[in-house]
Amino acid sequence: MTGNIRMPSTVPVTVIGLGSMGRALAEAFLDAGHPTTVWNRTPERAAPLVARGAVRAEGVEGAIAASPLVVTCLTTFEDTRQALEGGVGALRGRDLVTLNSGSPAGARATAAWATSHGARFLAGAVKNVPSAVGAPDTLLYYGGDRGVFDEHGTTLRVLGGDTVHLGDEPDLAALYEMAVGAMLLPALVGFFQGAAAVQARGLPASSTVRFAGKWLDMIKSLLPVYAEEIDSGDYTDAASSVNLFLAGAAHDDELAAEAHVDTSWIAPLNALLGRAAEAGHGEHSIAALTEVLRLGGNGAEQRKLTVHH
């Protein structure tokens, strides 16, 4: 018996795009009690969600019209616009949140497209795997209309407890997604190379996991130090210099010959070290590579940095 007690309302949500991540998003909304409408070009993908209480829309226009908050999870911004094109008439008055990969330019184009059809727009990114959706420490960040974030913040936090609004610019999540995501492939390829090397000695790849984890923890601990050096433009306090890394590069060919592993993917990185040394950064912190990566720039004095909180 509830008497005069009003139960908290749960905003109806539509999820468009039901790949592994899209399904996880819809499941999180369902678990939190949100009336959830789903749509995918392949209708069969909706079946497990319908079994859990979701409503499958017959078409994309109906899916958009079903909820004030529409969350898309497709591969790119271009895919998102294509998928929604058939239902643009229903976008007016809706709040559109995109959770996909893509460039800042793609986010800006999609923001302009969405607002031209009368929708408010927020572009975000899920910084974890589908199985982590809904966890208290799962990070999602968003850029775009602050009003959308403020109005739906409680609903969006259902997807992850570490939920951040980066600013009103609609491309900020895409910018940070690419900036942070740039670390992923080099780190993974480094691990795969190490796995191949230890297997060449008859040892299991699993034997490296503990040590690789400790190594990643150490790298994580250095990030604030390097960020401060980059923001200040002062690389003179070099705990690990460019020349130190350059000296270690000579061992790559030895490892390749001994373990029969392909280390050629490292060659461009070693070339970057050489360019930094030639530019006078040899005895500077390894963070000085940022200056070599900065096309058309000549150092800290030419940088225009904007910090968003």
Buried (B, 14 or more C-beta within 10 A) or exposed (E): EEEEEEEEEBBBBBBBBBBEBBBBBBBBBBBBEBBBBBBBEEBEBBEEBEEEEBBBBEEBBBBBBBBEBBBBBBEBBBBBBEBBEEBBEBBEEBBBBBBBBBBBEBBBBBBEBBBEBEBBBBBBBBBBEBEBBBBEEBBBBBBBBEEBBEBBEEBBBBBBEBBBBBBBBBBBBBBBBBEEEEEEEEBEEBBEBBBBBBBEEEEEBEEBEEEBEEBEEEEEEBEEEBEEBBEEBBBEEBEEBBBBBBEEBEEBEEBBEEBEBEBEBBEEEBEBBBBBBEBEBBBBBBBBBBBBEBEEBEEBEEBEEEEEE
